[in-house]
Amino acid sequence: MNSASSLGRVAVVGAGVAGLSAAYFLRDTGAEVIVLEASGRTGGKLAVSDVAGIPVDAGAEALLVRRPEGVDLIKAVGLGGDLVNASPTTASIWTRGQFRQLPRRHFMGVPADIADLERSEILSPAGMQRARQDALLPTAERDGDLAVADFVAARFGSEVVSRLVDPLLGGVYAGRSDQLSLDATLPALAMASRSHRSLAEAAASLLTEIRSAGPASREPPPQRAPVFTTLATGLGALPDALAHASGAQVRTRATVRELARKPAGWRLSIGPAVKPERIDADAVILALPARPASRLVSQVAGARTAAAALAEIEYASMAIVTLAYPVAAFPEQLTGSGYLVPSVDGHPVKAVTFSTLKWPHLSGDQHVVRCSIGRIGEEAVLQRDDADLVALAAADLAEATGVQGKPAASRVSRWGGGLPQYTVGHLDRVDLIRAALGAQPGLAVCGAAYDGIGIPACIASARLAVDKVVAYLETKVTTPGPGANRAHAGE
């Protein structure tokens, strides 16, 4: 067996950023790598196209500088020279008909300074009075995980949740804070809260840590300093670079319909059921959303526990409506990176990014604005056609900013089932999945469903999956693989 295939074959199912990262991490291991993607393109939630002649991401548009995995991988595949940082601006909250600046000191909407919160005027007088009680309440006691809303509301009251925490978490997960797990979505705050009497003190301690933290900090600071970066050509350029640099065989329109354990490894069936193509591999990495991963895992003997836990992970759908306007169409100069909208205000748009302000390299005579529509439980609005969604987003934007006239260009990007929901008990669920799959030699999972939905977190999960399968393959390196003729039809 030559060095090019000394570890045998690894099949990676899914060509999003996690799957392509896994393929890249396998490039120097001596394994033969094949990536199988059901859709007609690679990249998953990363895609870029022109709007009014400007390259604008249709999906994820930024990654955290403070988590090194994304920036390091971009540099490794030769795109480091294209990295550009976001402007040092902050978002606002559009609530009760006005723009209100986010408090300078908060941790994902959890106040770290009550006086600062009051100056923002986001809360009503009654809401502020309730928020002050955090400093007077005894230390919170809790046993196990609970919803973010339940924990924060018990300390600050419901208005802090509905007008600060919920829009910030909703912007990340398209979820609701009364369902999202405290331990999974705000792990640092959950831990800090155990050693501080007030939750504001816990949040303040994290801001202090963030200011002094190195580049490996795992959670984004809500400060004015630029902490996000992207590619000048859009993050949608990353998948092709990863695929090329990995050296892997990448196949699109290759839906894996069956997965079975064989004495010498694994067998994957792709294509139509009447005449399937069978691919044998020594190891398999499932870089899929949880539901399709569950369907494949359920076919593996002894893996029902993992399959059931995967099936419990819900997903939210959303759409990003990108609009371009002449700069002169806005009666007042736009400022900041955009704004968030609390769901209690009843608007279909939950978040708006002023792309040409957030990313200076995109600035010109057009303002490009990305409007996010859709939270979990609001799927009905996404049933509208593209023209209706554009009109809906444009009307909301006009009400908030006063922009005049119709957009000069628009694009609708739909992400059905795009965002996993880290509901209460998520960390236990992920531990159960990985423990159950530990009994399946050479099978691993990675992606946004497990340890974080951001690009760096997906890359980190790919590294974990690769480490698992390589460790397994190295134990059987002297054992012949499934054979030289591994791909055949109709067997």
TADA-V78628 format. One record per residue. RES is the residue in three letters. SS is DSSP state (@ for helix, = for strand, . for the rest). PSI is psi in whole degrees, -180 to 180 (none if undefined). NEAR is the number of other C-alpha atoms within 12 Angstrom. Layout:
res->RES ss->SS psi->PSI near->NEAR
res->RES ss->SS psi->PSI near->NEAR
This chain:
res->MET ss->. psi->128 near->17
res->ASN ss->. psi->170 near->13
res->SER ss->@ psi->-26 near->14
res->ALA ss->@ psi->-22 near->18
res->SER ss->@ psi->30 near->27
res->SER ss->. psi->-23 near->26
res->LEU ss->. psi->3 near->35
res->GLY ss->. psi->-158 near->42
res->ARG ss->= psi->139 near->44
res->VAL ss->= psi->127 near->50
res->ALA ss->= psi->124 near->49
res->VAL ss->= psi->121 near->55
res->VAL ss->= psi->109 near->54
res->GLY ss->. psi->127 near->46
res->ALA ss->. psi->39 near->48
res->GLY ss->. psi->-169 near->46
res->VAL ss->@ psi->-32 near->52
res->ALA ss->@ psi->-47 near->53
res->GLY ss->@ psi->-43 near->52
res->LEU ss->@ psi->-33 near->54
res->SER ss->@ psi->-42 near->53
res->ALA ss->@ psi->-44 near->52
res->ALA ss->@ psi->-40 near->51
res->TYR ss->@ psi->-43 near->41
res->PHE ss->@ psi->-20 near->40
res->LEU ss->. psi->-6 near->43
res->ARG ss->. psi->-33 near->31
res->ASP ss->. psi->14 near->22
res->THR ss->. psi->-12 near->29
res->GLY ss->. psi->5 near->25
res->ALA ss->. psi->148 near->39
res->GLU ss->= psi->131 near->39
res->VAL ss->= psi->131 near->43
res->ILE ss->= psi->131 near->40
res->VAL ss->= psi->129 near->48
res->LEU ss->= psi->119 near->40
res->GLU ss->. psi->129 near->34
res->ALA ss->. psi->-35 near->27
res->SER ss->. psi->-178 near->21
res->GLY ss->. psi->4 near->17
res->ARG ss->. psi->164 near->24
res->THR ss->. psi->166 near->36
res->GLY ss->. psi->-23 near->38
res->GLY ss->. psi->-121 near->42
res->LYS ss->. psi->11 near->43
res->LEU ss->. psi->120 near->35
res->ALA ss->. psi->147 near->31
res->VAL ss->= psi->143 near->32
res->SER ss->= psi->166 near->24
res->ASP ss->= psi->138 near->22
res->VAL ss->= psi->118 near->30
res->ALA ss->. psi->37 near->25
res->GLY ss->. psi->8 near->19
res->ILE ss->= psi->128 near->32
res->PRO ss->= psi->116 near->29
res->VAL ss->= psi->132 near->46
res->ASP ss->= psi->140 near->38
res->ALA ss->. psi->-18 near->38
res->GLY ss->. psi->-130 near->38
res->ALA ss->. psi->135 near->40
res->GLU ss->. psi->-7 near->37
res->ALA ss->. psi->158 near->38
res->LEU ss->= psi->158 near->39
res->LEU ss->= psi->130 near->34
res->VAL ss->. psi->-33 near->34
res->ARG ss->. psi->-21 near->28
res->ARG ss->. psi->119 near->31
res->PRO ss->@ psi->-16 near->27
res->GLU ss->@ psi->-42 near->31
res->GLY ss->@ psi->-51 near->41
res->VAL ss->@ psi->-42 near->37
res->ASP ss->@ psi->-42 near->25
res->LEU ss->@ psi->-39 near->36
res->ILE ss->@ psi->-43 near->36
res->LYS ss->@ psi->-38 near->20
res->ALA ss->@ psi->-32 near->21
res->VAL ss->. psi->10 near->28
res->GLY ss->. psi->14 near->20
res->LEU ss->. psi->11 near->27
res->GLY ss->@ psi->-35 near->23
res->GLY ss->@ psi->-14 near->16
res->ASP ss->@ psi->-1 near->21
res->LEU ss->= psi->134 near->30
res->VAL ss->= psi->143 near->30
res->ASN ss->= psi->155 near->30
res->ALA ss->. psi->157 near->33
res->SER ss->. psi->149 near->28
res->PRO ss->. psi->62 near->21
res->THR ss->. psi->168 near->30
res->THR ss->. psi->164 near->31
res->ALA ss->= psi->163 near->36
res->SER ss->= psi->172 near->36
res->ILE ss->= psi->126 near->40
res->TRP ss->= psi->106 near->36
res->THR ss->= psi->144 near->33
res->ARG ss->. psi->38 near->21
res->GLY ss->. psi->9 near->20
res->GLN ss->= psi->153 near->21
res->PHE ss->= psi->133 near->25
res->ARG ss->= psi->130 near->30
res->GLN ss->= psi->137 near->33
res->LEU ss->. psi->144 near->44
res->PRO ss->. psi->143 near->34
res->ARG ss->. psi->-33 near->31
res->ARG ss->. psi->98 near->35
res->HIS ss->= psi->160 near->38
res->PHE ss->= psi->103 near->41
res->MET ss->. psi->43 near->41
res->GLY ss->. psi->-13 near->48
res->VAL ss->= psi->118 near->51
res->PRO ss->= psi->140 near->48
res->ALA ss->. psi->-6 near->36
res->ASP ss->. psi->110 near->32
res->ILE ss->@ psi->-37 near->34
res->ALA ss->@ psi->-39 near->20
res->ASP ss->@ psi->-41 near->24
res->LEU ss->@ psi->-43 near->35
res->GLU ss->@ psi->-39 near->28
res->ARG ss->@ psi->-27 near->20
res->SER ss->@ psi->-24 near->29
res->GLU ss->. psi->26 near->29
res->ILE ss->. psi->-36 near->37
res->LEU ss->. psi->156 near->36
res->SER ss->. psi->165 near->22
res->PRO ss->@ psi->-41 near->16
res->ALA ss->@ psi->-38 near->18
res->GLY ss->@ psi->-38 near->26
res->MET ss->@ psi->-41 near->28
res->GLN ss->@ psi->-40 near->23
res->ARG ss->@ psi->-38 near->26
res->ALA ss->@ psi->-32 near->37
res->ARG ss->@ psi->-19 near->30
res->GLN ss->@ psi->-17 near->24
res->ASP ss->@ psi->-39 near->34
res->ALA ss->@ psi->-18 near->25
res->LEU ss->. psi->-20 near->18
res->LEU ss->. psi->151 near->20
res->PRO ss->. psi->164 near->16
res->THR ss->. psi->135 near->23
res->ALA ss->. psi->134 near->27
res->GLU ss->. psi->134 near->20
res->ARG ss->. psi->151 near->17
res->ASP ss->. psi->103 near->10
res->GLY ss->. psi->-177 near->18
res->ASP ss->. psi->157 near->29
res->LEU ss->. psi->170 near->31
res->ALA ss->= psi->145 near->32
res->VAL ss->@ psi->-46 near->42
res->ALA ss->@ psi->-42 near->37
res->ASP ss->@ psi->-43 near->28
res->PHE ss->@ psi->-48 near->38
res->VAL ss->@ psi->-41 near->43
res->ALA ss->@ psi->-34 near->33
res->ALA ss->@ psi->-27 near->29
res->ARG ss->@ psi->-47 near->36
res->PHE ss->@ psi->-14 near->41
res->GLY ss->. psi->169 near->31
res->SER ss->@ psi->-27 near->30
res->GLU ss->@ psi->-37 near->35
res->VAL ss->@ psi->-38 near->47
res->VAL ss->@ psi->-53 near->38
res->SER ss->@ psi->-30 near->37
res->ARG ss->@ psi->-6 near->46
res->LEU ss->@ psi->-61 near->47
res->VAL ss->@ psi->-46 near->45
res->ASP ss->@ psi->-46 near->41
res->PRO ss->@ psi->-34 near->42
res->LEU ss->@ psi->-47 near->39
res->LEU ss->@ psi->-35 near->41
res->GLY ss->@ psi->-34 near->41
res->GLY ss->@ psi->-28 near->40
res->VAL ss->@ psi->-48 near->36
res->TYR ss->@ psi->-9 near->39
res->ALA ss->. psi->32 near->44
res->GLY ss->. psi->-172 near->41
res->ARG ss->. psi->138 near->40
res->SER ss->. psi->-16 near->44
res->ASP ss->. psi->-2 near->27
res->GLN ss->. psi->-27 near->31
res->LEU ss->= psi->143 near->39
res->SER ss->= psi->132 near->34
res->LEU ss->@ psi->-48 near->36
res->ASP ss->@ psi->-30 near->31
res->ALA ss->@ psi->-36 near->38
res->THR ss->@ psi->-29 near->44
res->LEU ss->. psi->59 near->41
res->PRO ss->@ psi->-39 near->29
res->ALA ss->@ psi->-41 near->28
res->LEU ss->@ psi->-40 near->37
res->ALA ss->@ psi->-42 near->32
res->MET ss->@ psi->-45 near->23
res->ALA ss->@ psi->-31 near->28
res->SER ss->@ psi->-20 near->32
res->ARG ss->@ psi->-18 near->22
res->SER ss->@ psi->13 near->20
res->HIS ss->. psi->142 near->24
res->ARG ss->. psi->-48 near->22
res->SER ss->. psi->152 near->35
res->LEU ss->@ psi->-31 near->43
res->ALA ss->@ psi->-40 near->40
res->GLU ss->@ psi->-40 near->30
res->ALA ss->@ psi->-45 near->36
res->ALA ss->@ psi->-41 near->38
res->ALA ss->@ psi->-38 near->32
res->SER ss->@ psi->-34 near->30
res->LEU ss->@ psi->-38 near->38
res->LEU ss->@ psi->-38 near->31
res->THR ss->@ psi->-43 near->20
res->GLU ss->@ psi->-41 near->21
res->ILE ss->@ psi->-41 near->28
res->ARG ss->@ psi->-31 near->22
res->SER ss->@ psi->1 near->14
res->ALA ss->. psi->155 near->18
res->GLY ss->. psi->-172 near->14
res->PRO ss->. psi->-7 near->22
res->ALA ss->. psi->7 near->21
res->SER ss->. psi->135 near->24
res->ARG ss->. psi->-8 near->31
res->GLU ss->. psi->145 near->36
res->PRO ss->. psi->134 near->36
res->PRO ss->. psi->142 near->36
res->PRO ss->. psi->38 near->34
res->GLN ss->. psi->174 near->27
res->ARG ss->. psi->-21 near->23
res->ALA ss->. psi->144 near->20
res->PRO ss->. psi->121 near->27
res->VAL ss->. psi->0 near->32
res->PHE ss->= psi->150 near->38
res->THR ss->= psi->164 near->35
res->THR ss->= psi->-173 near->41
res->LEU ss->= psi->143 near->38
res->ALA ss->. psi->-31 near->29
res->THR ss->. psi->5 near->27
res->GLY ss->. psi->146 near->35
res->LEU ss->@ psi->-17 near->39
res->GLY ss->@ psi->-11 near->34
res->ALA ss->@ psi->-15 near->36
res->LEU ss->@ psi->-43 near->47
res->PRO ss->@ psi->-45 near->38
res->ASP ss->@ psi->-39 near->32
res->ALA ss->@ psi->-41 near->28
res->LEU ss->@ psi->-46 near->40
res->ALA ss->@ psi->-44 near->38
res->HIS ss->@ psi->-46 near->22
res->ALA ss->@ psi->-26 near->28
res->SER ss->@ psi->-28 near->31
res->GLY ss->. psi->6 near->28
res->ALA ss->. psi->158 near->34
res->GLN ss->= psi->120 near->27
res->VAL ss->= psi->122 near->36
res->ARG ss->= psi->126 near->27
res->THR ss->. psi->169 near->25
res->ARG ss->. psi->42 near->21
res->ALA ss->. psi->79 near->31
res->THR ss->. psi->125 near->31
res->VAL ss->= psi->117 near->38
res->ARG ss->= psi->-25 near->32
res->GLU ss->= psi->147 near->30
res->LEU ss->= psi->127 near->35
res->ALA ss->= psi->143 near->31
res->ARG ss->= psi->132 near->30
res->LYS ss->= psi->160 near->21
res->PRO ss->. psi->-35 near->16
res->ALA ss->. psi->4 near->23
res->GLY ss->= psi->-127 near->33
res->TRP ss->= psi->150 near->36
res->ARG ss->= psi->129 near->36
res->LEU ss->= psi->136 near->42
res->SER ss->= psi->128 near->34
res->ILE ss->= psi->161 near->32
res->GLY ss->. psi->-170 near->25
res->PRO ss->. psi->147 near->17
res->ALA ss->@ psi->-30 near->16
res->VAL ss->@ psi->-27 near->12
res->LYS ss->@ psi->71 near->14
res->PRO ss->. psi->156 near->22
res->GLU ss->= psi->133 near->24
res->ARG ss->= psi->133 near->29
res->ILE ss->= psi->125 near->42
res->ASP ss->= psi->143 near->38
res->ALA ss->= psi->155 near->43
res->ASP ss->. psi->-24 near->46
res->ALA ss->= psi->157 near->47
res->VAL ss->= psi->134 near->51
res->ILE ss->= psi->120 near->50
res->LEU ss->= psi->102 near->47
res->ALA ss->. psi->61 near->47
res->LEU ss->. psi->160 near->46
res->PRO ss->. psi->161 near->39
res->ALA ss->@ psi->-40 near->38
res->ARG ss->@ psi->-52 near->26
res->PRO ss->@ psi->-32 near->32
res->ALA ss->@ psi->-40 near->41
res->SER ss->@ psi->-42 near->33
res->ARG ss->@ psi->-39 near->27
res->LEU ss->@ psi->-44 near->39
res->VAL ss->@ psi->-32 near->40
res->SER ss->. psi->-19 near->28
res->GLN ss->. psi->-9 near->25
res->VAL ss->. psi->127 near->28
res->ALA ss->. psi->132 near->19
res->GLY ss->. psi->8 near->19
res->ALA ss->. psi->20 near->32
res->ARG ss->@ psi->-34 near->24
res->THR ss->@ psi->-46 near->28
res->ALA ss->@ psi->-41 near->38
res->ALA ss->@ psi->-42 near->32
res->ALA ss->@ psi->-41 near->27
res->ALA ss->@ psi->-39 near->33
res->LEU ss->@ psi->-39 near->41
res->ALA ss->@ psi->-19 near->27
res->GLU ss->. psi->-15 near->30
res->ILE ss->. psi->116 near->34
res->GLU ss->. psi->162 near->33
res->TYR ss->= psi->146 near->34
res->ALA ss->= psi->144 near->33
res->SER ss->= psi->153 near->30
res->MET ss->= psi->170 near->42
res->ALA ss->= psi->146 near->45
res->ILE ss->= psi->117 near->43
res->VAL ss->= psi->114 near->45
res->THR ss->= psi->126 near->47
res->LEU ss->= psi->144 near->45
res->ALA ss->= psi->134 near->43
res->TYR ss->= psi->150 near->33
res->PRO ss->= psi->143 near->25
res->VAL ss->@ psi->-36 near->25
res->ALA ss->@ psi->-12 near->19
res->ALA ss->@ psi->-16 near->24
res->PHE ss->. psi->120 near->27
res->PRO ss->. psi->-27 near->16
res->GLU ss->. psi->149 near->14
res->GLN ss->. psi->130 near->16
res->LEU ss->. psi->144 near->31
res->THR ss->. psi->157 near->24
res->GLY ss->. psi->-178 near->30
res->SER ss->. psi->-7 near->33
res->GLY ss->= psi->-160 near->38
res->TYR ss->= psi->158 near->40
res->LEU ss->= psi->153 near->47
res->VAL ss->. psi->117 near->46
res->PRO ss->. psi->140 near->43
res->SER ss->@ psi->-26 near->37
res->VAL ss->@ psi->-16 near->23
res->ASP ss->@ psi->-8 near->21
res->GLY ss->. psi->22 near->20
res->HIS ss->. psi->144 near->32
res->PRO ss->. psi->-31 near->36
res->VAL ss->= psi->127 near->45
res->LYS ss->= psi->-21 near->46
res->ALA ss->= psi->147 near->44
res->VAL ss->= psi->132 near->42
res->THR ss->= psi->126 near->42
res->PHE ss->= psi->86 near->41
res->SER ss->@ psi->-39 near->42
res->THR ss->@ psi->-9 near->35
res->LEU ss->@ psi->-40 near->32
res->LYS ss->@ psi->-38 near->37
res->TRP ss->. psi->98 near->38
res->PRO ss->@ psi->-29 near->25
res->HIS ss->@ psi->-14 near->24
res->LEU ss->@ psi->-6 near->33
res->SER ss->. psi->151 near->24
res->GLY ss->. psi->-142 near->20
res->ASP ss->. psi->4 near->19
res->GLN ss->= psi->144 near->27
res->HIS ss->= psi->125 near->40
res->VAL ss->= psi->129 near->44
res->VAL ss->= psi->130 near->50
res->ARG ss->= psi->123 near->43
res->CYS ss->= psi->123 near->44
res->SER ss->= psi->129 near->48
res->ILE ss->= psi->134 near->46
res->GLY ss->. psi->119 near->45
res->ARG ss->. psi->164 near->43
res->ILE ss->. psi->135 near->37
res->GLY ss->. psi->-4 near->21
res->GLU ss->. psi->35 near->25
res->GLU ss->@ psi->-23 near->22
res->ALA ss->@ psi->-39 near->17
res->VAL ss->@ psi->-28 near->26
res->LEU ss->@ psi->-7 near->34
res->GLN ss->@ psi->-11 near->18
res->ARG ss->. psi->155 near->20
res->ASP ss->. psi->172 near->17
res->ASP ss->@ psi->-42 near->21
res->ALA ss->@ psi->-40 near->19
res->ASP ss->@ psi->-40 near->19
res->LEU ss->@ psi->-39 near->33
res->VAL ss->@ psi->-46 near->36
res->ALA ss->@ psi->-40 near->26
res->LEU ss->@ psi->-48 near->32
res->ALA ss->@ psi->-42 near->42
res->ALA ss->@ psi->-38 near->38
res->ALA ss->@ psi->-43 near->24
res->ASP ss->@ psi->-44 near->33
res->LEU ss->@ psi->-40 near->44
res->ALA ss->@ psi->-40 near->27
res->GLU ss->@ psi->-38 near->21
res->ALA ss->@ psi->-42 near->32
res->THR ss->@ psi->-16 near->27
res->GLY ss->. psi->12 near->21
res->VAL ss->. psi->140 near->28
res->GLN ss->. psi->143 near->23
res->GLY ss->. psi->176 near->21
res->LYS ss->. psi->155 near->22
res->PRO ss->. psi->145 near->32
res->ALA ss->. psi->-25 near->24
res->ALA ss->= psi->156 near->26
res->SER ss->= psi->161 near->34
res->ARG ss->= psi->138 near->37
res->VAL ss->= psi->123 near->34
res->SER ss->= psi->116 near->35
res->ARG ss->= psi->132 near->32
res->TRP ss->= psi->81 near->29
res->GLY ss->= psi->127 near->27
res->GLY ss->= psi->40 near->32
res->GLY ss->= psi->-23 near->36
res->LEU ss->= psi->115 near->38
res->PRO ss->= psi->146 near->40
res->GLN ss->. psi->118 near->43
res->TYR ss->. psi->76 near->47
res->THR ss->= psi->171 near->37
res->VAL ss->. psi->132 near->31
res->GLY ss->. psi->8 near->27
res->HIS ss->@ psi->-44 near->34
res->LEU ss->@ psi->-40 near->30
res->ASP ss->@ psi->-37 near->25
res->ARG ss->@ psi->-45 near->30
res->VAL ss->@ psi->-41 near->35
res->ASP ss->@ psi->-41 near->21
res->LEU ss->@ psi->-42 near->24
res->ILE ss->@ psi->-49 near->35
res->ARG ss->@ psi->-37 near->30
res->ALA ss->@ psi->-42 near->21
res->ALA ss->@ psi->-38 near->28
res->LEU ss->@ psi->-14 near->37
res->GLY ss->. psi->-23 near->22
res->ALA ss->. psi->0 near->22
res->GLN ss->. psi->97 near->32
res->PRO ss->. psi->130 near->32
res->GLY ss->. psi->16 near->39
res->LEU ss->= psi->127 near->46
res->ALA ss->= psi->162 near->43
res->VAL ss->= psi->154 near->52
res->CYS ss->. psi->165 near->48
res->GLY ss->. psi->-168 near->45
res->ALA ss->. psi->-12 near->39
res->ALA ss->. psi->-8 near->46
res->TYR ss->. psi->-68 near->44
res->ASP ss->. psi->9 near->35
res->GLY ss->. psi->145 near->34
res->ILE ss->. psi->-8 near->36
res->GLY ss->. psi->164 near->37
res->ILE ss->@ psi->-47 near->47
res->PRO ss->@ psi->-39 near->38
res->ALA ss->@ psi->-39 near->33
res->CYS ss->@ psi->-40 near->37
res->ILE ss->@ psi->-42 near->40
res->ALA ss->@ psi->-39 near->36
res->SER ss->@ psi->-33 near->39
res->ALA ss->@ psi->-41 near->45
res->ARG ss->@ psi->-42 near->33
res->LEU ss->@ psi->-44 near->30
res->ALA ss->@ psi->-43 near->38
res->VAL ss->@ psi->-43 near->42
res->ASP ss->@ psi->-39 near->26
res->LYS ss->@ psi->-49 near->32
res->VAL ss->@ psi->-33 near->43
res->VAL ss->@ psi->-41 near->38
res->ALA ss->@ psi->-40 near->21
res->TYR ss->@ psi->-47 near->27
res->LEU ss->@ psi->-34 near->35
res->GLU ss->@ psi->-24 near->23
res->THR ss->@ psi->-17 near->18
res->LYS ss->. psi->23 near->21
res->VAL ss->. psi->-25 near->24
res->THR ss->. psi->-4 near->13
res->THR ss->. psi->132 near->19
res->PRO ss->. psi->144 near->22
res->GLY ss->. psi->-169 near->29
res->PRO ss->. psi->-11 near->25
res->GLY ss->. psi->160 near->20
res->ALA ss->. psi->-37 near->18
res->ASN ss->. psi->82 near->13
res->ARG ss->. psi->-19 near->27
res->ALA ss->= psi->122 near->22
res->HIS ss->= psi->156 near->19
res->ALA ss->= psi->146 near->19
res->GLY ss->. psi->14 near->15
res->GLU ss->. psi->none near->17
